[in-house]
C-alpha cells in the first residue's frame, strides 16, 4: 500500500536518504513533498541545459547582425540565463529555465535595429522599458488575473500546442522535415546518414523512456553525440565535430553591459511606444504559455487549472527582462525546453539551479559543450513534445464549443510559431462561441477583456 504512493515505483529509501544527507536542500526546495531527490533534480537540470544550450551559439549570432560584439554577447547570454534561472528557482521553486528568447531576439535585431534603424544601445533601452511595464503589470496582479482568466481547456490546449512546437523544432533540427515551396513543408532526405542517425536516436530515446530507464534523455543525447563523431554530415565533416579544446576563458561583457540608452524613447516616443507594446505582448503571452505548459506537465497546476505562485513566477520573469537590458542582450523569457527536464524527473527549483550552474560552467567549457550537435538534442525535443501532447485527453472533445477553440489554439501555436498568437486566436474563438451559443455567463468577465486585447492586437491594421 505504501509503495503504491510512490510515483513510477521509486523506492522510498531514496527520499529518506535525501532527507538525511541533504537536509538544507530538502528544506529549501521541498524535495520530499514533491517526491523527488537531489540526484534526479540535478540530472533533470543537466537535461534542460543540453536541450537549450544552443542559445549560447544562436543568440550571439543573431545579435551580431544588430552590431553587437559577438564574443561579449556569448558571455552575457550565459550570465543572464544563469541569474534569471536562479531568480525563478528561488522565487517560485519551479523547474523553469530562462534565457534570451528566440524569436524575440530576431525581432530585436531585424525589425527594431535593422528595420527601424534603432541603434542596439537604444533597442536595449526599449527592452528595459518593456521590462518595467512587465513588472508593474505583475505587481498589480493584472498578469495573474490574465493567467487565471484562461479557461482550463485552453490551458490544456496551450500545453499541447507547445508540445507540437517542441516536436516540430526537433524534427526540423533532425532534417526529417524541410521547407517546400509547393507544400510548405515536406519529408527530408532519409537516405542521408545524418538524418538517419537522428531517426535512430528518436527510437532509442522512445525505448529508453518507455522502459523507464533513469536518465533516458541524457543517455540518448550522449549516445547520438558519440556516434555522430563517425557519421558524415554530407558537408565534408561529421555530425559531431571534434572539440578544439576543453577549457576556455570567457570574453569580457564590458562592450555591451550597461550600454543601454533612452535617446530613441525620448526623441521618438510615438515610434517607440508601439515597439515597446509589441515586446510586452510577445514577452507576456509567450511566458504565460510556457509557464502553463511546463507546470501542467510537472503536475503543479491545481485541479481547477489555477497555478500557485503564478504571481511570483511573473515577477521573476519581469525582473529577468529588466536584467537582460542591463547586462546587454534581448529579452529573457521562460523556455519551453524546460519540459525536457520535467520529463527527466525535475519537479522543483533545484532543477533550475542545476541548469543555471551549467550555464556558468559553460563559460569555461565552451569548446566541449559546443560539440553537442542539434542532431543529438532533436530526439529529446520530439519525445518531450509527445509527452506534452498526451494531455489532449483532458479536453472535452464531445463538446464542440470547447473543442473548437482548443483545436484552434493547438494548431495555431505551432503554425504561427507563437504562443501568443495561437492563444489569442483560441481565446477569440472561445468568447465568440460563448456569446453566440447562450454561454456568455460561463466565462469570467476578464476573459472577455483578454479576448478584446487579443482581437485588437491581431486585427489592429483593420482600424488604421
C-alpha positions in Angstrom: 0.0 0.0 0.0 2.8 2.4 1.0 4.8 1.5 -2.2 1.8 2.5 -4.4 2.0 6.1 -3.1 5.5 6.5 -4.7 5.3 7.5 -8.4 6.6 5.1 -11.0 7.7 2.6 -8.4 10.5 4.8 -7.0 11.9 3.4 -3.8 11.0 5.3 -0.6 14.6 4.8 0.6 15.8 7.4 -1.9 13.5 10.1 -0.4 14.8 9.1 3.1 18.4 9.5 2.0 17.6 12.9 0.6 16.2 14.0 4.0 19.2 12.7 5.9 22.1 13.7 3.6 20.8 16.9 2.1 18.6 18.4 4.8 19.2 22.0 3.6 18.3 21.3 0.0 15.3 19.3 1.1 14.1 22.1 3.2 14.6 24.9 0.6 13.2 23.0 -2.3 10.7 20.7 -0.5 12.1 17.6 -2.3 10.2 15.1 -0.1 7.0 17.0 -0.6 7.5 16.8 -4.4 8.6 13.1 -4.1 11.9 13.8 -5.8 15.6 13.5 -5.0 18.8 15.6 -5.3 20.2 13.2 -7.9 17.0 13.3 -10.0 16.8 17.1 -9.9 20.5 17.5 -10.9 20.0 15.1 -13.8 16.9 17.0 -14.9 18.8 20.3 -14.8 21.5 18.9 -17.0 18.8 17.6 -19.4 17.2 21.0 -19.6 20.6 22.6 -20.3 21.6 20.2 -23.0 18.2 20.9 -24.7 18.7 24.7 -24.8 22.5 25.0 -24.8 22.1 26.1 -28.5 21.1 29.5 -27.3 24.7 30.2 -26.3 25.7 30.0 -30.0 22.5 31.2 -31.7 21.7 34.3 -29.7 25.1 35.9 -30.2 24.9 35.2 -33.9 21.6 37.0 -34.2 22.5 40.0 -32.1 25.8 40.3 -34.0 23.7 41.4 -37.0 22.4 44.3 -34.9 26.0 45.4 -34.5 26.7 43.9 -31.0 30.1 42.3 -30.3 29.6 38.6 -30.6 32.1 37.4 -28.1 30.7 39.7 -25.4 27.2 38.6 -26.1 28.2 34.9 -25.6 29.3 35.8 -22.1 26.3 37.9 -21.4 23.9 35.2 -22.7 25.3 32.7 -20.2 25.3 35.1 -17.3 21.9 36.4 -18.0 20.4 32.9 -18.3 22.1 31.8 -15.1 20.9 34.7 -13.0 17.4 34.7 -14.4 17.0 31.0 -13.9 18.2 31.3 -10.3 15.6 34.1 -9.7 12.9 31.7 -10.9 14.2 28.9 -8.8 14.3 30.7 -5.5 11.2 32.9 -6.0 8.9 30.0 -7.2 10.6 26.6 -6.7 9.6 25.8 -10.3 11.8 23.7 -12.6 11.9 26.5 -15.2 14.9 27.7 -17.1 15.1 31.2 -18.6 17.4 32.6 -21.3 17.3 35.3 -24.1 14.3 34.4 -26.1 14.4 33.0 -29.7 12.1 35.0 -32.0 12.2 38.0 -29.7 15.9 38.3 -30.4 15.2 38.2 -34.1 12.5 40.9 -33.6 15.1 43.0 -31.7 17.7 42.7 -34.5 15.9 42.5 -37.8 12.7 44.6 -37.0 13.9 47.1 -34.4 17.6 47.6 -35.2 17.8 46.9 -38.9 14.2 47.6 -39.9 13.5 50.7 -37.9 17.1 51.9 -37.8 17.3 51.9 -34.0 20.9 51.6 -32.6 21.3 48.5 -30.5 22.0 50.6 -27.4 18.6 52.3 -27.8 17.0 49.0 -28.5 18.2 47.8 -25.1 16.5 50.9 -23.7 13.3 49.7 -25.3 13.8 46.3 -23.7 14.3 48.0 -20.3 11.0 49.9 -20.7 9.2 46.7 -21.6 10.6 45.1 -18.5 9.5 47.9 -16.3 5.9 47.8 -17.7 6.0 44.0 -17.3 7.0 44.4 -13.7 4.2 46.9 -13.0 1.6 44.7 -14.5 2.9 41.7 -12.4 3.0 43.6 -9.1 -0.5 45.0 -9.8 -1.8 41.4 -10.1 -3.2 42.0 -13.6 -0.9 39.4 -15.2 -2.0 36.8 -12.6 -5.7 37.7 -13.5 -4.8 37.1 -17.1 -3.4 33.6 -16.3 -6.5 32.7 -14.2 -8.9 34.0 -16.8 -7.8 31.5 -19.4 -10.2 28.5 -19.2 -8.8 25.1 -18.3 -9.5 23.7 -21.8 -7.3 26.4 -23.3 -4.6 25.7 -20.7 -4.6 22.1 -21.8 -4.5 23.3 -25.5 -1.5 25.5 -24.7 0.3 22.5 -23.3 -0.4 20.5 -26.4 0.4 23.4 -28.8 3.7 24.0 -27.1 4.4 20.2 -27.3 3.8 20.4 -31.1 6.2 23.3 -31.4 8.9 21.4 -29.5 8.4 18.3 -31.6 8.4 20.3 -34.8 11.7 22.0 -33.8 13.1 18.6 -33.1 12.0 17.2 -36.5 13.3 20.3 -38.3 16.7 20.1 -36.5 16.8 16.4 -37.4 16.3 17.1 -41.1 13.2 15.0 -41.0 11.1 18.0 -42.0 12.3 20.6 -44.6 10.9 23.6 -46.3 9.0 23.2 -49.6 7.6 25.9 -51.9 4.9 23.6 -53.1 3.7 22.1 -49.8 5.3 24.5 -47.2 7.0 21.5 -45.5 7.9 18.1 -46.8 9.9 15.0 -45.8 13.7 15.3 -45.5 16.3 13.1 -47.1 16.2 9.9 -45.0 18.9 8.4 -47.2 21.3 10.8 -45.5 23.3 9.1 -42.7 22.9 12.3 -40.6 19.1 12.3 -40.9 19.0 8.5 -40.3 21.1 8.9 -37.2 18.5 11.2 -35.6 15.7 8.8 -36.5 17.5 6.0 -34.7 18.1 8.5 -31.8 14.4 9.1 -31.6 13.7 5.4 -31.5 16.4 4.9 -28.8 15.0 7.7 -26.7 11.5 6.3 -27.0 12.5 2.8 -26.0 14.5 4.1 -23.0 11.6 6.3 -21.9 9.1 3.5 -22.4 11.2 1.2 -20.3 11.6 3.9 -17.7 15.4 3.9 -17.8 16.8 6.5 -15.4 18.4 9.4 -17.3 16.9 8.2 -20.6 17.0 11.6 -22.3 20.6 12.4 -21.2 21.7 9.0 -22.3 20.3 9.4 -25.7 21.9 12.8 -26.2 25.2 11.4 -25.1 24.8 8.3 -27.4 23.9 10.4 -30.5 26.7 12.8 -29.8 29.2 10.0 -29.6 28.0 8.1 -32.6 27.9 11.4 -34.5 31.8 11.5 -34.4 31.8 8.7 -37.0 28.7 9.7 -39.1 29.3 12.1 -42.1 27.2 15.2 -42.2 27.1 15.4 -46.0 29.2 18.6 -46.0 32.6 17.1 -45.8 32.6 16.7 -42.0 30.9 14.7 -39.3 27.6 15.2 -37.4 29.7 15.8 -34.2 32.9 17.7 -34.6 35.9 17.0 -32.5 36.4 19.7 -29.8 39.2 22.2 -30.4 39.9 22.0 -26.7 38.2 21.6 -23.3 38.6 24.8 -21.3 38.3 28.4 -22.4 38.2 31.8 -20.7 35.0 33.8 -21.2 35.2 37.1 -23.1 34.6 40.4 -21.2 31.0 41.5 -21.1 32.1 45.2 -20.8 31.4 46.1 -24.5 27.6 45.5 -24.0 27.0 45.7 -20.3 25.1 48.8 -19.1 25.3 50.3 -22.6 21.6 50.9 -22.9 20.3 54.4 -23.6 16.9 56.1 -23.9 17.6 58.5 -26.7 15.1 56.8 -29.1 12.3 56.8 -26.5 12.8 60.4 -25.6 13.2 61.7 -29.1 10.7 59.4 -30.9 8.2 58.4 -28.3 5.4 57.9 -30.9 7.5 55.4 -32.7 9.0 53.8 -29.6 5.6 53.1 -27.9 4.3 50.5 -30.5 7.7 48.7 -30.3 7.6 48.6 -26.5 4.0 47.3 -26.6 4.9 44.6 -29.2 7.8 43.5 -27.0 5.4 43.4 -24.0 2.7 41.3 -25.7 5.3 38.8 -27.1 7.1 38.7 -23.8 4.0 38.3 -21.6 2.0 35.7 -23.5 5.0 33.6 -24.6 5.9 33.5 -20.9 2.4 32.7 -19.9 2.1 29.9 -22.5 5.4 28.4 -21.4 4.5 28.7 -17.7 1.2 26.9 -18.1 2.5 24.3 -20.5 5.5 23.2 -18.4 3.9 23.5 -15.0 0.9 21.5 -16.2 3.2 18.7 -17.3 5.1 18.9 -13.9 1.8 18.4 -12.0 2.0 21.9 -10.5 -1.4 23.2 -11.7 -4.3 22.9 -9.2 -7.3 20.8 -10.2 -9.2 23.9 -11.2 -6.4 24.9 -13.6 -5.0 27.8 -11.4 -1.3 28.0 -10.7 0.0 28.5 -7.2 2.8 31.2 -7.1 1.8 32.4 -10.6 2.4 36.0 -9.3 5.9 35.2 -8.2 6.7 33.5 -11.5 5.5 36.5 -13.4 7.5 38.9 -11.2 10.6 36.7 -11.7 10.1 37.0 -15.5 9.7 40.8 -15.2 13.0 41.1 -13.3 14.7 38.9 -15.8 13.5 41.2 -18.7 15.0 44.2 -16.9 18.2 42.4 -16.1 18.7 41.4 -19.8 18.7 45.0 -20.9 21.2 46.0 -18.2 23.6 43.1 -19.0 23.3 43.7 -22.7 21.0 41.2 -24.5 17.5 41.0 -25.9 14.6 40.0 -23.6 14.9 36.9 -21.4 11.9 34.5 -21.4 11.0 31.2 -19.9 12.0 28.3 -22.2 9.7 25.5 -23.4 12.8 23.3 -23.4 12.3 23.2 -19.6 9.8 20.5 -20.3 12.8 18.2 -21.2 14.0 18.5 -17.6 10.5 17.9 -16.3 10.2 14.7 -18.3 13.6 13.7 -16.8 12.0 14.0 -13.3 12.6 17.6 -12.4 9.9 18.9 -10.1 11.5 21.8 -8.1 13.7 24.8 -8.3 16.7 22.6 -7.7 16.4 21.6 -11.3 16.6 25.2 -12.3 19.6 25.8 -10.1 21.3 22.9 -11.7 20.6 24.4 -15.2 21.9 27.8 -14.0 25.2 26.2 -12.8 25.6 24.5 -16.2 25.3 27.9 -17.9 28.0 29.3 -15.7 30.2 26.3 -16.2 29.7 26.6 -19.9 31.6 29.9 -19.9 34.7 27.8 -19.2 33.8 24.7 -21.2 32.6 26.3 -24.4 34.7 24.2 -26.8 33.4 20.9 -25.2 29.8 21.9 -24.9 29.7 23.3 -28.4 30.3 19.9 -30.0 26.8 18.7 -28.9 25.0 18.8 -32.3 21.4 19.7 -33.0 21.1 16.1 -34.1 21.7 15.0 -30.5 19.1 17.2 -28.9 16.5 16.7 -31.6 15.3 13.2 -30.3 14.8 14.7 -26.9 12.6 17.5 -28.2 10.5 15.1 -30.2 9.9 12.8 -27.3 9.1 15.8 -24.9 6.6 17.1 -27.5 4.9 13.7 -27.4 4.7 13.8 -23.6 3.2 17.2 -23.6 0.6 16.3 -26.3 -0.7 13.5 -24.1 -2.7 16.0 -22.1 -5.1 16.4 -25.1 -7.1 13.6 -23.5 -8.3 16.0 -20.8 -10.1 18.2 -23.3 -13.9 17.5 -23.6 -13.9 16.5 -27.2 -17.6 15.8 -27.2 -18.4 19.5 -26.6 -17.9 21.3 -29.9 -18.0 24.8 -28.2 -15.0 23.7 -26.1 -13.3 21.5 -28.7 -13.2 24.1 -31.5 -11.3 26.9 -29.6 -8.9 24.2 -28.1 -8.1 22.8 -31.6 -7.6 26.4 -33.0 -5.1 27.0 -30.2 -3.3 23.7 -30.6 -3.0 24.2 -34.4 -2.1 27.9 -34.4 0.6 27.8 -31.8 2.9 25.7 -34.0 1.7 27.1 -37.3 2.2 30.7 -36.3 5.2 29.7 -34.2 3.9 31.8 -31.4 2.3 31.0 -28.0 0.8 34.5 -28.0 -0.8 34.4 -31.5 -2.1 30.8 -31.0 -3.6 31.6 -27.6 -5.1 34.8 -28.9 -6.9 33.2 -31.7 -8.2 30.4 -29.4 -9.5 33.0 -26.8 -11.2 35.0 -29.6 -12.9 31.8 -30.9 -13.9 30.7 -27.3 -15.6 34.0 -26.5 -17.3 34.3 -29.9 -18.8 30.9 -29.5 -19.9 31.6 -25.9 -21.6 34.8 -26.9 -23.4 33.1 -29.9 -24.5 29.9 -28.1 -26.0 31.3 -24.9 -23.0 30.6 -22.8 -21.8 34.1 -22.2 -22.1 33.8 -18.4 -20.0 30.7 -18.3 -16.8 32.8 -18.8 -15.3 35.2 -16.3 -15.6 38.9 -17.3 -11.8 39.2 -17.6 -11.8 36.5 -20.3 -13.8 38.9 -22.5 -11.3 41.7 -21.7 -8.5 39.4 -22.7 -10.3 38.5 -25.9 -10.7 42.2 -26.7 -7.0 42.8 -26.2 -6.1 39.9 -28.5 -8.6 41.0 -31.1 -7.1 44.5 -31.2 -3.5 43.1 -31.3 -4.2 40.6 -34.1 -6.6 42.8 -36.2 -5.4 46.3 -35.4 -4.4 47.0 -39.0 -8.1 46.9 -39.9 -8.7 50.0 -37.8 -5.7 52.0 -39.0 
